[in-house]
Amino acid sequence: MTDRLPARAVLALVADDFADLPAPGGRSAPDGPLGWSGYGSARARAAERTGEVESVVCGTARVAGTPAVLIAFEFGFLGGSLGERTGDLLVAAYAHAREHRLPVVALVATGGSRMQEGMLALTQLQRVARASALVRRAGLPQIAVVRDPTTGGGWATLGAGADVVLALPGAQVGFAGSRVRPPDADPAAYTAEAQLTAGAVDAVVRPADLRDTLGGWLRLLTSPSAEPAPPPAALGTAEPPATGWEAVLRARSPHRPRATAYLDAYFSRRLPLTGDRAGGADPGGMLCGFGTRSGRTVAFAAQTGTATRPAGYRTAARLIRLADRLGIPALTLVDTPGAANDAAAEREGVGAAVADLFAAVAEARTPVTTLVIGEGGSGGALALAAPGRTWVTPDGYFSVIAPEMAAAILKRPCSEVELTADQLRLRPQDLVDLGVVRGIVAPDAADPTGPTDATHAARPADDTGAAPGTSKTPEAPEPPGDRTRDHPFPGTGDRRP
């Protein structure tokens, strides 16, 4: 258990200033809508003890200089539980955010719905979910900081439903509160750290770092741009390889610069987006987040040279869709021998995860720029690549499949693997000639974004008639519903593990 600071103390911890929003009108019956005996007295004692009239404090503030709507739960007021008046305050706060085009930061500490108001308390979750969805539809970011404890409906709406979820160390975080879990449940599973591992939390942040981290996220997510991200400069070899097999060996070299080196060189500051929000994370295989590049925000999804897990693809799809909704350009770095192909990956839905990333990139209206920095192994690499806006480094290659596997499929002896690599035309210069990439980037520090123009123009990105790097605005997609949607034919499964 962490220290449970009062709502006002938490606000003082993160905000430069704070002004309460006016409370919406309306009053509750003395003992609430159910006439629960003693409920009115309990509310009065909670108000006297905390100095608050409800379990949430809502207002406007600047966090490290960025204006936002802040919602802070007061756990000392009936365990931070949600009742009808709580719902009124939350809905009004979200409406103020939409009206004034402000991001929302929720500092959550709650045990869930208020028992003394029964189903009327539980239905506040629907109101909050609707208010949050309207903010999302307006293209405004939402950030949650989950404190100790964050359980029940509060976690399932304001917490886990936010675009970015930060957690305080050691906080109790989970849908099931401590009094309603199975008696043999492992308490370690209901912690901030466990939720980070499970892909439900983006970072665990110390209280001393919270203002700076929140301020960084707010600056990054409130800085849209229509300009595409320039491709990074190459960090490795300057000259393209002479043969296909040399291209493969270069890309597989342990001494070649990897994603972390490229991200460090490209961004002055970056913050991580972790997890697929479906029970998984692939921090060793896919690095996602937002960063600052020459004063602009750029989203990034970068493969690290290993076989990408299903959770990695889902995290990248989550990143692309968030960047698209907020109008932030994206950079993707391709470097994988391919999608993970073990039995566990199949059980985790690798095919559906790759398909989802293909769809996210294809649907994106924000510009996406891709650089192949190493291995481009088949569809598991192509899913991350932007049609019409892909470049390659001299150390990279792209292939329909690895030369060894191609030779095996063609029933060729091992001695013909190198020949097969040449025939696949996977070298950077081959990719340019084929129109698969737009150019080969140079390791020129004076011109870190200057790709080498190809002698042959790249093929068009799509069939919309748009110029490379632009797209016609498609009709707004139908908002997603349940994972298993109504359909003329019955379906099974949510396409996630």
RODO-2510 file (C-alpha; in nm, 4 decimals, decimal comma):
residues 497
     n   res          X          Y          Z
     1     m     0,0000     0,0000     0,0000
     2     t     0,1282     0,3471    -0,0896
     3     d     0,0591     0,6689     0,0983
     4     r    -0,2998     0,7762     0,0305
     5     l    -0,2735     1,1488    -0,0206
     6     p    -0,5922     1,3565    -0,0096
     7     a    -0,7220     1,4855    -0,3406
     8     r    -0,6006     1,8414    -0,2797
     9     a    -0,2521     1,7176    -0,1888
    10     v    -0,2333     1,5170    -0,5111
    11     l    -0,3462     1,8216    -0,7091
    12     a    -0,0767     2,0311    -0,5423
    13     l     0,1766     1,7618    -0,6337
    14     v     0,1099     1,7838    -1,0095
    15     a    -0,0494     2,1234    -1,0821
    16     d     0,1049     2,4691    -1,1164
    17     d    -0,2311     2,6136    -1,0114
    18     f    -0,5873     2,4877    -0,9707
    19     a    -0,9362     2,6358    -0,9928
    20     d    -1,2464     2,4338    -0,9028
    21     l    -1,5138     2,3992    -1,1662
    22     p    -1,8611     2,5102    -1,0561
    23     a    -2,0664     2,2171    -0,9309
    24     p    -2,3740     2,1320    -1,1388
    25     g    -2,7098     2,1933    -0,9770
    26     g    -2,9172     1,9309    -0,8004
    27     r    -2,9382     1,7776    -0,4563
    28     s    -2,9720     1,4214    -0,3312
    29     a    -3,2336     1,2990    -0,0871
    30     p    -3,0999     1,2891     0,2716
    31     d    -3,0440     0,9128     0,2637
    32     g    -2,9901     0,8898    -0,1107
    33     p    -3,2106     0,7516    -0,3878
    34     l    -3,2657     0,4202    -0,2059
    35     g    -3,3449     0,5756     0,1316
    36     w    -3,0519     0,3840     0,2836
    37     s    -3,0673     0,4382     0,6581
    38     g    -2,7646     0,6287     0,7883
    39     y    -2,6312     0,7132     0,4419
    40     g    -2,6918     1,0854     0,4863
    41     s    -2,5044     1,0846     0,8164
    42     a    -2,2146     0,8945     0,6594
    43     r    -2,1936     1,1530     0,3818
    44     a    -2,1962     1,4356     0,6353
    45     r    -1,9145     1,2775     0,8348
    46     a    -1,7135     1,2223     0,5161
    47     a    -1,7588     1,5867     0,4175
    48     e    -1,6504     1,7063     0,7614
    49     r    -1,3478     1,4777     0,7645
    50     t    -1,2234     1,5619     0,4131
    51     g    -1,3542     1,9125     0,3545
    52     e    -1,5070     1,7973     0,0243
    53     v    -1,8717     1,7710    -0,0777
    54     e    -1,8201     1,4593    -0,2906
    55     s    -1,5629     1,1924    -0,3727
    56     v    -1,4161     1,3850    -0,6681
    57     v    -1,2636     1,7299    -0,7046
    58     c    -1,2847     1,8691    -1,0594
    59     g    -1,1211     2,1802    -1,1955
    60     t    -0,8838     2,3399    -1,4406
    61     a    -0,5104     2,3712    -1,3959
    62     r    -0,1754     2,3979    -1,5656
    63     v     0,0524     2,0988    -1,5390
    64     a     0,4116     2,1998    -1,6115
    65     g     0,2679     2,4826    -1,8170
    66     t     0,0027     2,2930    -2,0145
    67     p    -0,3651     2,3674    -1,9382
    68     a    -0,5920     2,0720    -1,8646
    69     v    -0,9046     1,9593    -1,6839
    70     l    -0,8047     1,7705    -1,3695
    71     i    -1,0196     1,5173    -1,1841
    72     a    -0,8894     1,4054    -0,8459
    73     f    -1,0597     1,1374    -0,6383
    74     e    -1,0830     1,1832    -0,2624
    75     f    -1,0513     0,8329    -0,1207
    76     g    -1,1300     0,9605     0,2272
    77     f    -1,4831     1,0391     0,1102
    78     l    -1,6558     0,7006     0,1305
    79     g    -1,3619     0,5233    -0,0316
    80     g    -1,3675     0,7443    -0,3404
    81     s    -1,6834     0,5645    -0,4476
    82     l    -1,8987     0,6763    -0,7382
    83     g    -2,2568     0,7843    -0,6767
    84     e    -2,5079     0,9945    -0,8665
    85     r    -2,3539     1,3262    -0,7621
    86     t    -2,0089     1,1920    -0,8491
    87     g    -2,1411     1,1170    -1,1944
    88     d    -2,2822     1,4688    -1,2265
    89     l    -1,9444     1,6219    -1,1419
    90     l    -1,7533     1,3940    -1,3779
    91     v    -1,9878     1,4496    -1,6722
    92     a    -1,9677     1,8267    -1,6190
    93     a    -1,5858     1,8098    -1,6129
    94     y    -1,5722     1,6169    -1,9399
    95     a    -1,8185     1,8618    -2,0975
    96     h    -1,5957     2,1539    -1,9914
    97     a    -1,2970     1,9789    -2,1517
    98     r    -1,4828     1,9446    -2,4812
    99     e    -1,6125     2,3005    -2,4774
   100     h    -1,2688     2,4498    -2,4103
   101     r    -1,0625     2,1931    -2,6079
   102     l    -0,8644     2,0782    -2,3054
   103     p    -0,7070     1,7406    -2,2289
   104     v    -0,8354     1,5463    -1,9298
   105     v    -0,6167     1,4122    -1,6495
   106     a    -0,7843     1,1787    -1,3996
   107     l    -0,6035     1,1164    -1,0696
   108     v    -0,7924     0,8044    -0,9671
   109     a    -0,8269     0,6422    -0,6246
   110     t    -1,1544     0,4597    -0,5815
   111     g    -1,3084     0,1410    -0,4555
   112     g    -1,5768     0,1460    -0,7239
   113     s    -1,9501     0,2120    -0,7150
   114     r    -2,1268     0,3264    -0,3992
   115     m    -2,3264     0,0462    -0,2384
   116     q    -2,5768     0,2775    -0,0674
   117     e    -2,7036     0,3986    -0,4069
   118     g    -2,7351     0,0538    -0,5648
   119     m    -2,7877     0,0278    -0,9409
   120     l    -2,8189     0,4046    -0,9737
   121     a    -2,4571     0,4251    -0,8621
   122     l    -2,3471     0,1508    -1,0991
   123     t    -2,5094     0,3195    -1,3987
   124     q    -2,2859     0,6215    -1,3456
   125     l    -2,0191     0,4127    -1,5180
   126     q    -2,2247     0,4332    -1,8369
   127     r    -2,2490     0,8101    -1,8026
   128     v    -1,8753     0,8413    -1,7459
   129     a    -1,7974     0,6091    -2,0373
   130     r    -2,0198     0,8183    -2,2653
   131     a    -1,8621     1,1453    -2,1510
   132     s    -1,5151     1,0004    -2,2035
   133     a    -1,6106     0,8735    -2,5503
   134     l    -1,7264     1,2225    -2,6505
   135     v    -1,3917     1,3672    -2,5433
   136     r    -1,2170     1,0963    -2,7425
   137     r    -1,4323     1,1697    -3,0466
   138     a    -1,3384     1,5376    -3,0168
   139     g    -0,9721     1,4431    -3,0629
   140     l    -0,8685     1,5352    -2,7091
   141     p    -0,6235     1,3217    -2,5088
   142     q    -0,7046     1,1580    -2,1762
   143     i    -0,4421     1,0568    -1,9221
   144     a    -0,5039     0,8592    -1,6046
   145     v    -0,2868     0,8374    -1,2968
   146     v    -0,3968     0,5369    -1,0944
   147     r    -0,3307     0,5707    -0,7242
   148     d    -0,3847     0,3362    -0,4329
   149     p    -0,6358     0,1800    -0,4603
   150     t    -0,7947     0,1897    -0,8050
   151     t    -1,0465    -0,0902    -0,8416
   152     g    -1,3891    -0,1741    -0,9776
   153     g    -1,5722     0,0534    -1,2178
   154     g    -1,3355     0,3426    -1,1592
   155     w    -1,0490     0,1355    -1,2981
   156     a    -1,2677     0,0054    -1,5833
   157     t    -1,3684     0,3559    -1,6977
   158     l    -1,1496     0,6500    -1,5967
   159     g    -0,8409     0,4349    -1,5405
   160     a    -0,8024     0,1615    -1,8005
   161     g    -1,0062     0,3587    -2,0545
   162     a    -0,7587     0,6474    -2,0791
   163     d    -0,5213     0,6958    -2,3728
   164     v    -0,2187     0,6877    -2,1435
   165     v    -0,2211     0,5180    -1,8032
   166     l     0,0406     0,6002    -1,5403
   167     a     0,0498     0,4312    -1,2009
   168     l     0,2073     0,5052    -0,8670
   169     p     0,4482     0,2409    -0,7344
   170     g     0,2865    -0,0302    -0,5250
   171     a    -0,0672     0,0909    -0,5904
   172     q    -0,3442    -0,1671    -0,5728
   173     v    -0,4889    -0,1719    -0,9264
   174     g    -0,7447    -0,4186    -1,0570
   175     f    -1,1049    -0,4735    -1,1492
   176     a    -1,1646    -0,6867    -0,8402
   177     g    -1,1251    -0,5093    -0,5081
   178     s    -0,9540    -0,6774    -0,2135
   179     r    -1,2832    -0,7862    -0,0503
   180     v    -1,4364    -0,9506    -0,3573
   181     r    -1,1474    -1,1606    -0,4904
   182     p    -1,1187    -1,5390    -0,4608
   183     p    -0,9587    -1,6262    -0,1262
   184     d    -0,6601    -1,7885    -0,2975
   185     a    -0,5977    -1,5023    -0,5423
   186     d    -0,2372    -1,3859    -0,5655
   187     p    -0,2339    -1,0268    -0,4339
   188     a     0,0707    -0,9485    -0,6503
   189     a    -0,1528    -0,9745    -0,9582
   190     y    -0,3518    -0,6707    -0,8431
   191     t    -0,0678    -0,4196    -0,8394
   192     a     0,0532    -0,1373    -1,0609
   193     e     0,3615    -0,3386    -1,1480
   194     a     0,1549    -0,6431    -1,2502
   195     q    -0,0685    -0,4267    -1,4666
   196     l     0,2421    -0,2872    -1,6383
   197     t     0,3583    -0,6401    -1,7182
   198     a     0,0095    -0,7260    -1,8435
   199     g     0,0042    -0,4308    -2,0825
   200     a    -0,2668    -0,2318    -1,9012
   201     v    -0,0376     0,0426    -1,7659
   202     d     0,2139     0,2446    -1,9673
   203     a     0,4553     0,3338    -1,6872
   204     v     0,4965     0,3211    -1,3105
   205     v     0,5991     0,6700    -1,1993
   206     r     0,7326     0,7858    -0,8629
   207     p     0,5355     1,0703    -0,7021
   208     a     0,8422     1,2959    -0,7201
   209     d     0,8503     1,2505    -1,1003
   210     l     0,4791     1,2768    -1,1592
   211     r     0,4516     1,6464    -1,2458
   212     d     0,7350     1,6305    -1,4979
   213     t     0,6041     1,3080    -1,6552
   214     l     0,2461     1,4361    -1,6764
   215     g     0,3642     1,7659    -1,8186
   216     g     0,5709     1,5827    -2,0785
   217     w     0,2765     1,3690    -2,1858
   218     l     0,0429     1,6683    -2,2056
   219     r     0,2852     1,8643    -2,4222
   220     l     0,3376     1,5677    -2,6522
   221     l    -0,0284     1,4779    -2,6967
   222     t    -0,1541     1,8339    -2,7482
   223     s     0,0829     1,9210    -3,0339
   224     p    -0,0757     1,8019    -3,3609
   225     s     0,0949     1,8485    -3,6966
   226     a     0,0021     1,7725    -4,0564
   227     e     0,3655     1,7529    -4,1698
   228     p     0,5074     1,4020    -4,2141
   229     a     0,7951     1,2971    -3,9920
   230     p     1,1226     1,2985    -4,1873
   231     p     1,3031     0,9635    -4,2063
   232     p     1,6047     0,9376    -3,9754
   233     a     1,9601     0,9464    -4,1080
   234     a     2,1345     0,6115    -4,1431
   235     l     2,3639     0,5315    -3,8511
   236     g     2,5566     0,2416    -4,0002
   237     t     2,7321     0,1637    -4,3265
   238     a     2,7193     0,4251    -4,6013
   239     e     2,7426     0,2046    -4,9119
   240     p     2,4737    -0,0404    -5,0225
   241     p     2,5685    -0,4106    -5,0276
   242     a     2,7056    -0,5728    -5,3408
   243     t     2,5006    -0,8926    -5,3165
   244     g     2,1761    -1,0078    -5,1669
   245     w     2,3500    -1,2349    -4,9190
   246     e     2,5736    -0,9480    -4,8062
   247     a     2,2569    -0,7457    -4,7411
   248     v     2,1227    -1,0261    -4,5222
   249     l     2,4470    -1,0615    -4,3270
   250     r     2,4676    -0,6861    -4,2681
   251     a     2,1127    -0,6714    -4,1394
   252     r     2,1761    -0,9642    -3,9057
   253     s     2,5049    -0,8293    -3,7709
   254     p     2,4997    -0,7805    -3,3928
   255     h     2,7125    -0,4685    -3,4425
   256     r     2,4557    -0,2883    -3,6593
   257     p     2,2734     0,0081    -3,4957
   258     r     1,9351    -0,0969    -3,3603
   259     a     1,6085     0,0799    -3,2796
   260     t     1,7234     0,2330    -2,9525
   261     a     2,0204     0,4015    -3,1215
   262     y     1,7949     0,5445    -3,3926
   263     l     1,5374     0,6706    -3,1426
   264     d     1,8066     0,8282    -2,9239
   265     a     1,9521     1,0114    -3,2243
   266     y     1,6136     1,1206    -3,3591
   267     f     1,4325     1,2476    -3,0485
   268     s     1,5353     1,5028    -2,7882
   269     r     1,2891     1,3410    -2,5457
   270     r     1,0512     1,0490    -2,5683
   271     l     0,8016     0,8737    -2,3428
   272     p     0,6960     0,5088    -2,3741
   273     l     0,3554     0,3664    -2,4584
   274     t     0,3512     0,0119    -2,3222
   275     g     0,1132    -0,2754    -2,3738
   276     d    -0,1725    -0,3816    -2,5961
   277     r    -0,4554    -0,3324    -2,3419
   278     a    -0,5470    -0,6964    -2,4006
   279     g    -0,3258    -0,8657    -2,1428
   280     g     0,0094    -0,8473    -2,3162
   281     a     0,3224    -0,6426    -2,3794
   282     d     0,6295    -0,6926    -2,5967
   283     p     0,8822    -0,4429    -2,4560
   284     g     1,1749    -0,6397    -2,5956
   285     g     1,0352    -0,6604    -2,9468
   286     m     0,8379    -0,3406    -3,0154
   287     l     0,9184     0,0039    -2,8741
   288     c     0,6263     0,2479    -2,8917
   289     g     0,5680     0,5993    -2,7658
   290     f     0,5736     0,9689    -2,8457
   291     g     0,8749     1,1955    -2,8691
   292     t     0,9914     1,5465    -2,9515
   293     r     1,1754     1,5999    -3,2789
   294     s     1,2846     1,9568    -3,3633
   295     g     1,0064     2,0960    -3,1455
   296     r     0,7357     1,8727    -3,2973
   297     t     0,5638     1,5656    -3,1576
   298     v     0,6133     1,2414    -3,3484
   299     a     0,4689     0,9042    -3,2519
   300     f     0,6953     0,6029    -3,2997
   301     a     0,6708     0,2264    -3,3245
   302     a     1,0039     0,0487    -3,3652
   303     q     1,0898    -0,3178    -3,4005
   304     t     1,4076    -0,4207    -3,2221
   305     g     1,5465    -0,6954    -3,4464
   306     t     1,3715    -0,9863    -3,2758
   307     a     1,0649    -1,1816    -3,3834
   308     t     0,7704    -0,9573    -3,2957
   309     r     0,5134    -1,1007    -3,0537
   310     p     0,1369    -1,0567    -3,1022
   311     a     0,1261    -0,8055    -2,8167
   312     g     0,3879    -0,5996    -2,9988
   313     y     0,1718    -0,5737    -3,3092
   314     r    -0,1344    -0,4822    -3,1034
   315     t     0,0630    -0,2168    -2,9162
   316     a     0,1818    -0,0678    -3,2449
   317     a    -0,1753    -0,0646    -3,3766
   318     r    -0,2872     0,1105    -3,0588
   319     l    -0,0082     0,3689    -3,1083
   320     i    -0,0971     0,4360    -3,4736
   321     r    -0,4671     0,4796    -3,3961
   322     l    -0,3977     0,7158    -3,1068
   323     a    -0,1615     0,9260    -3,3187
   324     d    -0,4202     0,9325    -3,5962
   325     r    -0,6966     1,0479    -3,3621
   326     l    -0,4785     1,3243    -3,2174
   327     g    -0,3407     1,4361    -3,5555
   328     i     0,0207     1,3485    -3,4744
   329     p     0,2550     1,2142    -3,7474
   330     a     0,4081     0,8717    -3,6904
   331     l     0,7463     0,7134    -3,7560
   332     t     0,7879     0,3372    -3,7800
   333     l     1,1204     0,1512    -3,7806
   334     v     1,1148    -0,1929    -3,9421
   335     d     1,3596    -0,4517    -3,8091
   336     t     1,2425    -0,8082    -3,7576
   337     p     1,3158    -1,1506    -3,9059
   338     g     0,9368    -1,1888    -3,8991
   339     a     0,6418    -1,2391    -3,6711
   340     a     0,6852    -1,4857    -3,3876
   341     n     0,5779    -1,8270    -3,5179
   342     d     0,5843    -2,0507    -3,2121
   343     a     0,2800    -2,2235    -3,0663
   344     a     0,2406    -1,9590    -2,7966
   345     a     0,2222    -1,6872    -3,0628
   346     e    -0,0569    -1,8763    -3,2377
   347     r    -0,2478    -1,9118    -2,9128
   348     e    -0,1999    -1,5375    -2,8567
   349     g    -0,3547    -1,4571    -3,1953
   350     v    -0,0549    -1,3552    -3,4055
   351     g    -0,2479    -1,3623    -3,7325
   352     a    -0,5221    -1,1355    -3,6039
   353     a    -0,2639    -0,9052    -3,4434
   354     v    -0,0714    -0,8623    -3,7695
   355     a    -0,3992    -0,8053    -3,9548
   356     d    -0,4984    -0,5376    -3,7043
   357     l    -0,1718    -0,3504    -3,7573
   358     f    -0,2071    -0,3702    -4,1357
   359     a    -0,5534    -0,2164    -4,0940
   360     a    -0,4369     0,0561    -3,8540
   361     v    -0,1648     0,1730    -4,0936
   362     a    -0,3962     0,1495    -4,3944
   363     e    -0,6705     0,3526    -4,2225
   364     a    -0,4428     0,6221    -4,0802
   365     r    -0,5119     0,9748    -4,2030
   366     t    -0,2111     1,1140    -4,0206
   367     p     0,1109     1,0757    -4,2231
   368     v     0,3176     0,7676    -4,1411
   369     t     0,6878     0,7490    -4,2343
   370     t     0,8793     0,4203    -4,2327
   371     l     1,2518     0,3429    -4,2295
   372     v     1,3790    -0,0134    -4,2697
   373     i     1,6864    -0,0215    -4,0459
   374     g     1,7620    -0,3954    -4,0527
   375     e     1,5743    -0,7103    -4,1404
   376     g     1,2464    -0,6781    -4,3243
   377     g     1,1151    -1,0271    -4,2847
   378     s     0,7926    -1,0916    -4,4719
   379     g     0,4459    -0,9782    -4,3579
   380     g     0,5545    -0,9402    -3,9985
   381     a     0,7732    -0,6515    -4,1143
   382     l     0,5488    -0,5180    -4,3893
   383     a     0,2589    -0,4666    -4,1474
   384     l     0,4519    -0,1777    -3,9890
   385     a     0,5502    -0,0157    -4,3212
   386     a     0,3724     0,2859    -4,4706
   387     p     0,2721     0,2377    -4,8366
   388     g     0,4415     0,5056    -5,0459
   389     r     0,6404     0,6526    -4,7554
   390     t     0,9023     0,3869    -4,6811
   391     w     1,2793     0,4346    -4,6974
   392     v     1,5644     0,1945    -4,6228
   393     t     1,9153     0,2253    -4,4801
   394     p     2,2189     0,0667    -4,6506
   395     d     2,2083    -0,1921    -4,3683
   396     g     1,8513    -0,2988    -4,4383
   397     y     1,6758    -0,5469    -4,6602
   398     f     1,3133    -0,6399    -4,7325
   399     s     1,2098    -0,9828    -4,8530
   400     v     0,8992    -1,1893    -4,9086
   401     i     1,0680    -1,4444    -4,6806
   402     a     1,4161    -1,5205    -4,5463
   403     p     1,6452    -1,6652    -4,8156
   404     e     1,6953    -1,9879    -4,6170
   405     m     1,3203    -2,0442    -4,5960
   406     a     1,2712    -1,9518    -4,9603
   407     a     1,5312    -2,2101    -5,0602
   408     a     1,3618    -2,4717    -4,8415
   409     i     1,0202    -2,3982    -4,9934
   410     l     1,1710    -2,4252    -5,3433
   411     k     1,3425    -2,7519    -5,2414
   412     r     1,6861    -2,6126    -5,3092
   413     p     2,0030    -2,7330    -5,1341
   414     c     2,1659    -2,5179    -4,8662
   415     s     2,4414    -2,4348    -5,1119
   416     e     2,1925    -2,2266    -5,3120
   417     v     2,0793    -1,9992    -5,0274
   418     e     2,3115    -1,7188    -5,1372
   419     l     2,1894    -1,7476    -5,4969
   420     t     1,8329    -1,7355    -5,3709
   421     a     1,9088    -1,4161    -5,1804
   422     d     2,0269    -1,2550    -5,5043
   423     q     1,7199    -1,3745    -5,6949
   424     l     1,4839    -1,2348    -5,4327
   425     r     1,6182    -0,8840    -5,5086
   426     l     1,6073    -0,7791    -5,1475
   427     r     1,8990    -0,5292    -5,1408
   428     p     1,8216    -0,1615    -5,0721
   429     q     1,8990    -0,0648    -5,4332
   430     d     1,6772    -0,3497    -5,5581
   431     l     1,3903    -0,2233    -5,3424
   432     v     1,4298     0,1209    -5,4958
   433     d     1,4297    -0,0209    -5,8502
   434     l     1,1196    -0,2274    -5,7734
   435     g     0,9373     0,0769    -5,6356
   436     v     0,8952    -0,0835    -5,2931
   437     v     1,0800     0,2021    -5,1158
   438     r     1,1277     0,5667    -5,2046
   439     g     1,4995     0,5832    -5,1453
   440     i     1,8075     0,4913    -4,9439
   441     v     1,8828     0,7276    -4,6571
   442     a     2,2392     0,8497    -4,6132
   443     p     2,4403     0,8683    -4,2881
   444     d     2,4863     1,2428    -4,3387
   445     a     2,4902     1,4328    -4,0079
   446     a     2,4613     1,7627    -4,1947
   447     d     2,1414     1,6426    -4,3622
   448     p     1,9953     1,3914    -4,1194
   449     t     1,6673     1,3627    -4,3086
   450     g     1,7899     1,3546    -4,6666
   451     p     1,7007     1,0332    -4,8473
   452     t     1,8953     0,9440    -5,1602
   453     d     1,6529     0,9880    -5,4487
   454     a     1,5933     0,6790    -5,6570
   455     t     1,6562     0,6693    -6,0269
   456     h     1,3115     0,5173    -6,0623
   457     a     1,0138     0,6799    -5,8956
   458     a     0,8391     0,4878    -5,6228
   459     r     0,5076     0,3385    -5,7108
   460     p     0,1963     0,5247    -5,5891
   461     a     0,1062     0,4683    -5,2270
   462     d    -0,2540     0,3694    -5,2974
   463     d    -0,5372     0,4094    -5,5421
   464     t    -0,6801     0,7327    -5,4008
   465     g    -0,4917     0,9575    -5,6406
   466     a    -0,3187     1,1313    -5,3503
   467     a     0,0441     1,2383    -5,3666
   468     p     0,2980     1,0401    -5,1640
   469     g     0,2704     1,1256    -4,7966
   470     t    -0,0845     1,2537    -4,8277
   471     s    -0,4201     1,0893    -4,8375
   472     k    -0,7732     1,1753    -4,9159
   473     t    -0,9849     1,1949    -4,6037
   474     p    -1,1991     0,8814    -4,5875
   475     e    -1,5449     0,8713    -4,4470
   476     a    -1,5416     0,8508    -4,0706
   477     p    -1,5333     0,4856    -3,9679
   478     e    -1,8225     0,3399    -3,7773
   479     p    -1,7415     0,3536    -3,4048
   480     p    -1,6392     0,0168    -3,2671
   481     g    -1,8917    -0,1764    -3,0648
   482     d    -1,8617    -0,5046    -2,8845
   483     r    -1,5649    -0,7211    -2,9750
   484     t    -1,8046    -0,9782    -3,1243
   485     r    -2,0293    -0,7530    -3,3329
   486     d    -2,3817    -0,8329    -3,4509
   487     h    -2,3520    -1,0092    -3,7863
   488     p    -2,5815    -1,2010    -4,0220
   489     f    -2,3788    -1,5086    -3,9371
   490     p    -2,2850    -1,6070    -3,5821
   491     g    -1,9217    -1,5547    -3,4890
   492     t    -1,6989    -1,6768    -3,2112
   493     g    -1,4143    -1,5032    -3,0329
   494     d    -1,2848    -1,1507    -2,9808
   495     r    -0,9748    -1,1852    -3,2058
   496     r    -0,7637    -1,1398    -2,8945
   497     p    -0,6254    -1,4054    -2,6605
***
